[in-house]
Amino acid sequence: MEIALKIVLIVFSLGLIAVVLLQKGKSAGLSGAITGGAEHLFGKQKARGLDLFLQRLTIAFAVGFFVLALVVSYFVEK
């Protein structure tokens, strides 16, 4: 059971790393700061669905990672 939980924890950690790296930053330096206001004012809806999906997937992976880390630590101590 302990080995299976550790494998699932590794899968969650790799998934969390991948999802975080797939997200684009909120601003890309100075150019992002300058154009960010224009995009907000005029709207940029092309990649909004993908960004929202990646945000929710990040939350799911993070919650799963922390819960699994607690469960694995509980079983390791016994």
Phi and psi restraints in degrees (range 20) as a CNS / XPLOR table:
assign (resid 1 and name C) (resid 2 and name N)
       (resid 2 and name CA) (resid 2 and name C) 1.0 -64.0 20.0 2
assign (resid 2 and name N) (resid 2 and name CA)
       (resid 2 and name C) (resid 3 and name N) 1.0 -40.9 20.0 2
assign (resid 2 and name C) (resid 3 and name N)
       (resid 3 and name CA) (resid 3 and name C) 1.0 -66.8 20.0 2
assign (resid 3 and name N) (resid 3 and name CA)
       (resid 3 and name C) (resid 4 and name N) 1.0 -41.0 20.0 2
assign (resid 3 and name C) (resid 4 and name N)
       (resid 4 and name CA) (resid 4 and name C) 1.0 -63.1 20.0 2
assign (resid 4 and name N) (resid 4 and name CA)
       (resid 4 and name C) (resid 5 and name N) 1.0 -41.3 20.0 2
assign (resid 4 and name C) (resid 5 and name N)
       (resid 5 and name CA) (resid 5 and name C) 1.0 -65.9 20.0 2
assign (resid 5 and name N) (resid 5 and name CA)
       (resid 5 and name C) (resid 6 and name N) 1.0 -37.9 20.0 2
assign (resid 5 and name C) (resid 6 and name N)
       (resid 6 and name CA) (resid 6 and name C) 1.0 -66.1 20.0 2
assign (resid 6 and name N) (resid 6 and name CA)
       (resid 6 and name C) (resid 7 and name N) 1.0 -37.8 20.0 2
assign (resid 6 and name C) (resid 7 and name N)
       (resid 7 and name CA) (resid 7 and name C) 1.0 -65.1 20.0 2
assign (resid 7 and name N) (resid 7 and name CA)
       (resid 7 and name C) (resid 8 and name N) 1.0 -43.5 20.0 2
assign (resid 7 and name C) (resid 8 and name N)
       (resid 8 and name CA) (resid 8 and name C) 1.0 -64.4 20.0 2
assign (resid 8 and name N) (resid 8 and name CA)
       (resid 8 and name C) (resid 9 and name N) 1.0 -37.0 20.0 2
assign (resid 8 and name C) (resid 9 and name N)
       (resid 9 and name CA) (resid 9 and name C) 1.0 -64.0 20.0 2
assign (resid 9 and name N) (resid 9 and name CA)
       (resid 9 and name C) (resid 10 and name N) 1.0 -40.6 20.0 2
assign (resid 9 and name C) (resid 10 and name N)
       (resid 10 and name CA) (resid 10 and name C) 1.0 -64.6 20.0 2
assign (resid 10 and name N) (resid 10 and name CA)
       (resid 10 and name C) (resid 11 and name N) 1.0 -41.4 20.0 2
assign (resid 10 and name C) (resid 11 and name N)
       (resid 11 and name CA) (resid 11 and name C) 1.0 -62.4 20.0 2
assign (resid 11 and name N) (resid 11 and name CA)
       (resid 11 and name C) (resid 12 and name N) 1.0 -42.8 20.0 2
assign (resid 11 and name C) (resid 12 and name N)
       (resid 12 and name CA) (resid 12 and name C) 1.0 -64.7 20.0 2
assign (resid 12 and name N) (resid 12 and name CA)
       (resid 12 and name C) (resid 13 and name N) 1.0 -40.1 20.0 2
assign (resid 12 and name C) (resid 13 and name N)
       (resid 13 and name CA) (resid 13 and name C) 1.0 -67.6 20.0 2
assign (resid 13 and name N) (resid 13 and name CA)
       (resid 13 and name C) (resid 14 and name N) 1.0 -41.9 20.0 2
assign (resid 13 and name C) (resid 14 and name N)
       (resid 14 and name CA) (resid 14 and name C) 1.0 -66.3 20.0 2
assign (resid 14 and name N) (resid 14 and name CA)
       (resid 14 and name C) (resid 15 and name N) 1.0 -38.1 20.0 2
assign (resid 14 and name C) (resid 15 and name N)
       (resid 15 and name CA) (resid 15 and name C) 1.0 -64.2 20.0 2
assign (resid 15 and name N) (resid 15 and name CA)
       (resid 15 and name C) (resid 16 and name N) 1.0 -40.6 20.0 2
assign (resid 15 and name C) (resid 16 and name N)
       (resid 16 and name CA) (resid 16 and name C) 1.0 -64.4 20.0 2
assign (resid 16 and name N) (resid 16 and name CA)
       (resid 16 and name C) (resid 17 and name N) 1.0 -42.5 20.0 2
assign (resid 16 and name C) (resid 17 and name N)
       (resid 17 and name CA) (resid 17 and name C) 1.0 -62.3 20.0 2
assign (resid 17 and name N) (resid 17 and name CA)
       (resid 17 and name C) (resid 18 and name N) 1.0 -44.8 20.0 2
assign (resid 17 and name C) (resid 18 and name N)
       (resid 18 and name CA) (resid 18 and name C) 1.0 -64.4 20.0 2
assign (resid 18 and name N) (resid 18 and name CA)
       (resid 18 and name C) (resid 19 and name N) 1.0 -43.0 20.0 2
assign (resid 18 and name C) (resid 19 and name N)
       (resid 19 and name CA) (resid 19 and name C) 1.0 -67.6 20.0 2
assign (resid 19 and name N) (resid 19 and name CA)
       (resid 19 and name C) (resid 20 and name N) 1.0 -38.9 20.0 2
assign (resid 19 and name C) (resid 20 and name N)
       (resid 20 and name CA) (resid 20 and name C) 1.0 -66.0 20.0 2
assign (resid 20 and name N) (resid 20 and name CA)
       (resid 20 and name C) (resid 21 and name N) 1.0 -39.8 20.0 2
assign (resid 20 and name C) (resid 21 and name N)
       (resid 21 and name CA) (resid 21 and name C) 1.0 -70.5 20.0 2
assign (resid 21 and name N) (resid 21 and name CA)
       (resid 21 and name C) (resid 22 and name N) 1.0 -25.5 20.0 2
assign (resid 21 and name C) (resid 22 and name N)
       (resid 22 and name CA) (resid 22 and name C) 1.0 -74.7 20.0 2
assign (resid 22 and name N) (resid 22 and name CA)
       (resid 22 and name C) (resid 23 and name N) 1.0 -22.5 20.0 2
assign (resid 22 and name C) (resid 23 and name N)
       (resid 23 and name CA) (resid 23 and name C) 1.0 -74.5 20.0 2
assign (resid 23 and name N) (resid 23 and name CA)
       (resid 23 and name C) (resid 24 and name N) 1.0 144.6 20.0 2
assign (resid 23 and name C) (resid 24 and name N)
       (resid 24 and name CA) (resid 24 and name C) 1.0 -92.0 20.0 2
assign (resid 24 and name N) (resid 24 and name CA)
       (resid 24 and name C) (resid 25 and name N) 1.0 153.5 20.0 2
assign (resid 24 and name C) (resid 25 and name N)
       (resid 25 and name CA) (resid 25 and name C) 1.0 -68.8 20.0 2
assign (resid 25 and name N) (resid 25 and name CA)
       (resid 25 and name C) (resid 26 and name N) 1.0 158.7 20.0 2
assign (resid 25 and name C) (resid 26 and name N)
       (resid 26 and name CA) (resid 26 and name C) 1.0 -69.4 20.0 2
assign (resid 26 and name N) (resid 26 and name CA)
       (resid 26 and name C) (resid 27 and name N) 1.0 -33.7 20.0 2
assign (resid 26 and name C) (resid 27 and name N)
       (resid 27 and name CA) (resid 27 and name C) 1.0 -141.6 20.0 2
assign (resid 27 and name N) (resid 27 and name CA)
       (resid 27 and name C) (resid 28 and name N) 1.0 141.4 20.0 2
assign (resid 27 and name C) (resid 28 and name N)
       (resid 28 and name CA) (resid 28 and name C) 1.0 -102.7 20.0 2
assign (resid 28 and name N) (resid 28 and name CA)
       (resid 28 and name C) (resid 29 and name N) 1.0 67.0 20.0 2
assign (resid 28 and name C) (resid 29 and name N)
       (resid 29 and name CA) (resid 29 and name C) 1.0 74.5 20.0 2
assign (resid 29 and name N) (resid 29 and name CA)
       (resid 29 and name C) (resid 30 and name N) 1.0 -146.7 20.0 2
assign (resid 29 and name C) (resid 30 and name N)
       (resid 30 and name CA) (resid 30 and name C) 1.0 -68.7 20.0 2
assign (resid 30 and name N) (resid 30 and name CA)
       (resid 30 and name C) (resid 31 and name N) 1.0 -36.9 20.0 2
assign (resid 30 and name C) (resid 31 and name N)
       (resid 31 and name CA) (resid 31 and name C) 1.0 -65.8 20.0 2
assign (resid 31 and name N) (resid 31 and name CA)
       (resid 31 and name C) (resid 32 and name N) 1.0 -34.3 20.0 2
assign (resid 31 and name C) (resid 32 and name N)
       (resid 32 and name CA) (resid 32 and name C) 1.0 -69.4 20.0 2
assign (resid 32 and name N) (resid 32 and name CA)
       (resid 32 and name C) (resid 33 and name N) 1.0 -33.5 20.0 2
assign (resid 32 and name C) (resid 33 and name N)
       (resid 33 and name CA) (resid 33 and name C) 1.0 -69.5 20.0 2
assign (resid 33 and name N) (resid 33 and name CA)
       (resid 33 and name C) (resid 34 and name N) 1.0 -36.0 20.0 2
assign (resid 33 and name C) (resid 34 and name N)
       (resid 34 and name CA) (resid 34 and name C) 1.0 -75.0 20.0 2
assign (resid 34 and name N) (resid 34 and name CA)
       (resid 34 and name C) (resid 35 and name N) 1.0 -46.9 20.0 2
assign (resid 34 and name C) (resid 35 and name N)
       (resid 35 and name CA) (resid 35 and name C) 1.0 -84.9 20.0 2
assign (resid 35 and name N) (resid 35 and name CA)
       (resid 35 and name C) (resid 36 and name N) 1.0 -13.4 20.0 2
assign (resid 35 and name C) (resid 36 and name N)
       (resid 36 and name CA) (resid 36 and name C) 1.0 -61.5 20.0 2
assign (resid 36 and name N) (resid 36 and name CA)
       (resid 36 and name C) (resid 37 and name N) 1.0 -39.3 20.0 2
assign (resid 36 and name C) (resid 37 and name N)
       (resid 37 and name CA) (resid 37 and name C) 1.0 -66.4 20.0 2
assign (resid 37 and name N) (resid 37 and name CA)
       (resid 37 and name C) (resid 38 and name N) 1.0 -39.0 20.0 2
assign (resid 37 and name C) (resid 38 and name N)
       (resid 38 and name CA) (resid 38 and name C) 1.0 -67.1 20.0 2
assign (resid 38 and name N) (resid 38 and name CA)
       (resid 38 and name C) (resid 39 and name N) 1.0 -40.4 20.0 2
assign (resid 38 and name C) (resid 39 and name N)
       (resid 39 and name CA) (resid 39 and name C) 1.0 -65.8 20.0 2
assign (resid 39 and name N) (resid 39 and name CA)
       (resid 39 and name C) (resid 40 and name N) 1.0 -37.0 20.0 2
assign (resid 39 and name C) (resid 40 and name N)
       (resid 40 and name CA) (resid 40 and name C) 1.0 -68.9 20.0 2
assign (resid 40 and name N) (resid 40 and name CA)
       (resid 40 and name C) (resid 41 and name N) 1.0 -39.0 20.0 2
assign (resid 40 and name C) (resid 41 and name N)
       (resid 41 and name CA) (resid 41 and name C) 1.0 -69.8 20.0 2
assign (resid 41 and name N) (resid 41 and name CA)
       (resid 41 and name C) (resid 42 and name N) 1.0 -47.4 20.0 2
assign (resid 41 and name C) (resid 42 and name N)
       (resid 42 and name CA) (resid 42 and name C) 1.0 -92.1 20.0 2
assign (resid 42 and name N) (resid 42 and name CA)
       (resid 42 and name C) (resid 43 and name N) 1.0 -13.2 20.0 2
assign (resid 42 and name C) (resid 43 and name N)
       (resid 43 and name CA) (resid 43 and name C) 1.0 86.7 20.0 2
assign (resid 43 and name N) (resid 43 and name CA)
       (resid 43 and name C) (resid 44 and name N) 1.0 133.7 20.0 2
assign (resid 43 and name C) (resid 44 and name N)
       (resid 44 and name CA) (resid 44 and name C) 1.0 -133.8 20.0 2
assign (resid 44 and name N) (resid 44 and name CA)
       (resid 44 and name C) (resid 45 and name N) 1.0 99.3 20.0 2
assign (resid 44 and name C) (resid 45 and name N)
       (resid 45 and name CA) (resid 45 and name C) 1.0 -107.4 20.0 2
assign (resid 45 and name N) (resid 45 and name CA)
       (resid 45 and name C) (resid 46 and name N) 1.0 6.3 20.0 2
assign (resid 45 and name C) (resid 46 and name N)
       (resid 46 and name CA) (resid 46 and name C) 1.0 -62.4 20.0 2
assign (resid 46 and name N) (resid 46 and name CA)
       (resid 46 and name C) (resid 47 and name N) 1.0 -53.8 20.0 2
assign (resid 46 and name C) (resid 47 and name N)
       (resid 47 and name CA) (resid 47 and name C) 1.0 -104.4 20.0 2
assign (resid 47 and name N) (resid 47 and name CA)
       (resid 47 and name C) (resid 48 and name N) 1.0 16.2 20.0 2
assign (resid 47 and name C) (resid 48 and name N)
       (resid 48 and name CA) (resid 48 and name C) 1.0 -64.5 20.0 2
assign (resid 48 and name N) (resid 48 and name CA)
       (resid 48 and name C) (resid 49 and name N) 1.0 -40.2 20.0 2
assign (resid 48 and name C) (resid 49 and name N)
       (resid 49 and name CA) (resid 49 and name C) 1.0 -63.5 20.0 2
assign (resid 49 and name N) (resid 49 and name CA)
       (resid 49 and name C) (resid 50 and name N) 1.0 -41.5 20.0 2
assign (resid 49 and name C) (resid 50 and name N)
       (resid 50 and name CA) (resid 50 and name C) 1.0 -68.1 20.0 2
assign (resid 50 and name N) (resid 50 and name CA)
       (resid 50 and name C) (resid 51 and name N) 1.0 -41.1 20.0 2
assign (resid 50 and name C) (resid 51 and name N)
       (resid 51 and name CA) (resid 51 and name C) 1.0 -62.0 20.0 2
assign (resid 51 and name N) (resid 51 and name CA)
       (resid 51 and name C) (resid 52 and name N) 1.0 -42.4 20.0 2
assign (resid 51 and name C) (resid 52 and name N)
       (resid 52 and name CA) (resid 52 and name C) 1.0 -65.0 20.0 2
assign (resid 52 and name N) (resid 52 and name CA)
       (resid 52 and name C) (resid 53 and name N) 1.0 -41.2 20.0 2
assign (resid 52 and name C) (resid 53 and name N)
       (resid 53 and name CA) (resid 53 and name C) 1.0 -63.2 20.0 2
assign (resid 53 and name N) (resid 53 and name CA)
       (resid 53 and name C) (resid 54 and name N) 1.0 -43.4 20.0 2
assign (resid 53 and name C) (resid 54 and name N)
       (resid 54 and name CA) (resid 54 and name C) 1.0 -67.2 20.0 2
assign (resid 54 and name N) (resid 54 and name CA)
       (resid 54 and name C) (resid 55 and name N) 1.0 -34.9 20.0 2
assign (resid 54 and name C) (resid 55 and name N)
       (resid 55 and name CA) (resid 55 and name C) 1.0 -64.5 20.0 2
assign (resid 55 and name N) (resid 55 and name CA)
       (resid 55 and name C) (resid 56 and name N) 1.0 -44.8 20.0 2
assign (resid 55 and name C) (resid 56 and name N)
       (resid 56 and name CA) (resid 56 and name C) 1.0 -68.1 20.0 2
assign (resid 56 and name N) (resid 56 and name CA)
       (resid 56 and name C) (resid 57 and name N) 1.0 -37.1 20.0 2
assign (resid 56 and name C) (resid 57 and name N)
       (resid 57 and name CA) (resid 57 and name C) 1.0 -66.9 20.0 2
assign (resid 57 and name N) (resid 57 and name CA)
       (resid 57 and name C) (resid 58 and name N) 1.0 -36.5 20.0 2
assign (resid 57 and name C) (resid 58 and name N)
       (resid 58 and name CA) (resid 58 and name C) 1.0 -62.9 20.0 2
assign (resid 58 and name N) (resid 58 and name CA)
       (resid 58 and name C) (resid 59 and name N) 1.0 -43.9 20.0 2
assign (resid 58 and name C) (resid 59 and name N)
       (resid 59 and name CA) (resid 59 and name C) 1.0 -62.3 20.0 2
assign (resid 59 and name N) (resid 59 and name CA)
       (resid 59 and name C) (resid 60 and name N) 1.0 -43.4 20.0 2
assign (resid 59 and name C) (resid 60 and name N)
       (resid 60 and name CA) (resid 60 and name C) 1.0 -63.5 20.0 2
assign (resid 60 and name N) (resid 60 and name CA)
       (resid 60 and name C) (resid 61 and name N) 1.0 -45.0 20.0 2
assign (resid 60 and name C) (resid 61 and name N)
       (resid 61 and name CA) (resid 61 and name C) 1.0 -64.9 20.0 2
assign (resid 61 and name N) (resid 61 and name CA)
       (resid 61 and name C) (resid 62 and name N) 1.0 -39.3 20.0 2
assign (resid 61 and name C) (resid 62 and name N)
       (resid 62 and name CA) (resid 62 and name C) 1.0 -65.8 20.0 2
assign (resid 62 and name N) (resid 62 and name CA)
       (resid 62 and name C) (resid 63 and name N) 1.0 -45.2 20.0 2
assign (resid 62 and name C) (resid 63 and name N)
       (resid 63 and name CA) (resid 63 and name C) 1.0 -63.4 20.0 2
assign (resid 63 and name N) (resid 63 and name CA)
       (resid 63 and name C) (resid 64 and name N) 1.0 -44.9 20.0 2
assign (resid 63 and name C) (resid 64 and name N)
       (resid 64 and name CA) (resid 64 and name C) 1.0 -61.9 20.0 2
assign (resid 64 and name N) (resid 64 and name CA)
       (resid 64 and name C) (resid 65 and name N) 1.0 -39.3 20.0 2
assign (resid 64 and name C) (resid 65 and name N)
       (resid 65 and name CA) (resid 65 and name C) 1.0 -63.7 20.0 2
assign (resid 65 and name N) (resid 65 and name CA)
       (resid 65 and name C) (resid 66 and name N) 1.0 -47.5 20.0 2
assign (resid 65 and name C) (resid 66 and name N)
       (resid 66 and name CA) (resid 66 and name C) 1.0 -67.0 20.0 2
assign (resid 66 and name N) (resid 66 and name CA)
       (resid 66 and name C) (resid 67 and name N) 1.0 -39.9 20.0 2
assign (resid 66 and name C) (resid 67 and name N)
       (resid 67 and name CA) (resid 67 and name C) 1.0 -65.1 20.0 2
assign (resid 67 and name N) (resid 67 and name CA)
       (resid 67 and name C) (resid 68 and name N) 1.0 -45.0 20.0 2
assign (resid 67 and name C) (resid 68 and name N)
       (resid 68 and name CA) (resid 68 and name C) 1.0 -65.1 20.0 2
assign (resid 68 and name N) (resid 68 and name CA)
       (resid 68 and name C) (resid 69 and name N) 1.0 -36.6 20.0 2
assign (resid 68 and name C) (resid 69 and name N)
       (resid 69 and name CA) (resid 69 and name C) 1.0 -62.4 20.0 2
assign (resid 69 and name N) (resid 69 and name CA)
       (resid 69 and name C) (resid 70 and name N) 1.0 -40.9 20.0 2
assign (resid 69 and name C) (resid 70 and name N)
       (resid 70 and name CA) (resid 70 and name C) 1.0 -66.4 20.0 2
assign (resid 70 and name N) (resid 70 and name CA)
       (resid 70 and name C) (resid 71 and name N) 1.0 -41.2 20.0 2
assign (resid 70 and name C) (resid 71 and name N)
       (resid 71 and name CA) (resid 71 and name C) 1.0 -65.4 20.0 2
assign (resid 71 and name N) (resid 71 and name CA)
       (resid 71 and name C) (resid 72 and name N) 1.0 -44.1 20.0 2
assign (resid 71 and name C) (resid 72 and name N)
       (resid 72 and name CA) (resid 72 and name C) 1.0 -64.2 20.0 2
assign (resid 72 and name N) (resid 72 and name CA)
       (resid 72 and name C) (resid 73 and name N) 1.0 -41.3 20.0 2
assign (resid 72 and name C) (resid 73 and name N)
       (resid 73 and name CA) (resid 73 and name C) 1.0 -65.5 20.0 2
assign (resid 73 and name N) (resid 73 and name CA)
       (resid 73 and name C) (resid 74 and name N) 1.0 -32.1 20.0 2
assign (resid 73 and name C) (resid 74 and name N)
       (resid 74 and name CA) (resid 74 and name C) 1.0 -66.7 20.0 2
assign (resid 74 and name N) (resid 74 and name CA)
       (resid 74 and name C) (resid 75 and name N) 1.0 -43.5 20.0 2
assign (resid 74 and name C) (resid 75 and name N)
       (resid 75 and name CA) (resid 75 and name C) 1.0 -74.1 20.0 2
assign (resid 75 and name N) (resid 75 and name CA)
       (resid 75 and name C) (resid 76 and name N) 1.0 -27.8 20.0 2
assign (resid 75 and name C) (resid 76 and name N)
       (resid 76 and name CA) (resid 76 and name C) 1.0 -70.8 20.0 2
assign (resid 76 and name N) (resid 76 and name CA)
       (resid 76 and name C) (resid 77 and name N) 1.0 -36.6 20.0 2
assign (resid 76 and name C) (resid 77 and name N)
       (resid 77 and name CA) (resid 77 and name C) 1.0 -70.6 20.0 2
assign (resid 77 and name N) (resid 77 and name CA)
       (resid 77 and name C) (resid 78 and name N) 1.0 -24.4 20.0 2
